[in-house]
Amino acid sequence: MDDDDDDETIEPPNPRVILIAGGYTGIVAPGECGCRLDDLMPCGVSSFYRDGATGIPKGCQPGYAHSDPRGGPDWVVSTKKEPPTLEVFDMLLNAT
């Protein structure tokens, strides 16, 4: 048996590729946390706790990152594509 006959290693799904393909800019665990594509899963969630089809941590959903409407450095990730109102932005920011 040569090296070409070895079992192929199955790579886990790349969540960043899946999110970009779907038009998403982050992931969110509503009421808990969110992360943008540029710093995806900084919490270091083990692959054991990720969805096998997408690689996204269980409890998280694809979402959209939104910058502070006041122009500040803060941002939130929500499940809605349209930017939140200032009131909703502050509510999301303070929920995490």
URQUILIN-V706842 format. One record per pair of residues at least 24 apart in sequence whose C-alpha atoms are under 8 Angstrom apart, sorted by the first residue. I is the first residue (numbers start at 1). J is the second residue. Records with the same first field share a line. If there is no record, write none. Layout:
BEGIN
I: J  J
END
This chain:
BEGIN
12: 52  55
13: 52  53  54  55
14: 54  55
15: 54  55  56
16: 40
18: 54
19: 62
24: 62  63  64
25: 62  63  64  65
26: 62  63  64  65  77
27: 56  60  61  62  63  64  77  78
28: 60  61  62  63  77  78  79
29: 59  60  61
30: 60  78
31: 92  95  96
32: 95  96
33: 96
34: 76  77  78
35: 65  77
36: 64  65  77
END
